[in-house]
């Protein structure tokens, strides 16, 4: 992610959890590029409804590859 953020190809926050343990929680890229404020793990993003289809597609792709686990409590 560092590489992509350094080349302006990713702006966001990544969280990786395995078996309930957080392995990575980090923001990449700019929250406010004009004022040089970086993203962090607490950055709040304003997302429009047009992002839902992309999120759904990524989830379906990961699930079809067996890379997601589901836990119902």
C-alpha positions, -999 to +999 in steps of 0.1 A: +000+000+000+029+023+007+040+020-030+005+028-043+000+057-019+034+071-029+023+071-066-011+086-059-028+053-067-044+047-033-060+069-008-077+052+021-075+031+052-066-006+055-075-029+083-064-065+083-078-089+109-071-125+114-088-146+140-100-116+158-065-100+161-058-067+142-027-072+122-027-038+104-048-007+108-033+022+089-042+052+067-025+059+034-025+089+012-040+123+019-071+133+038-064+168+026-037+171+000-039+209-003-031+212+034-008+182+035-029+163+061-024+125+058-050+098+063-048+077+095-067+048+109-093+072+123-101+091+091-138+094+084-146+092+047-177+107+030-188+080+006-216+085-020-239+057-029-221+052-062-193+034-043-216+007-031-215-013-064-177-013-063-176-025-026-201-052-034-181-064-064-148-066-044-166-085-016-181-110-042-147-115-058-129-121-025-157-145-014-155-165-047-118-170-041-124-182-006-106-153+010-134-142+033-147-158+064-181-152+078-190-152+115-225-149+126-229-141+163 
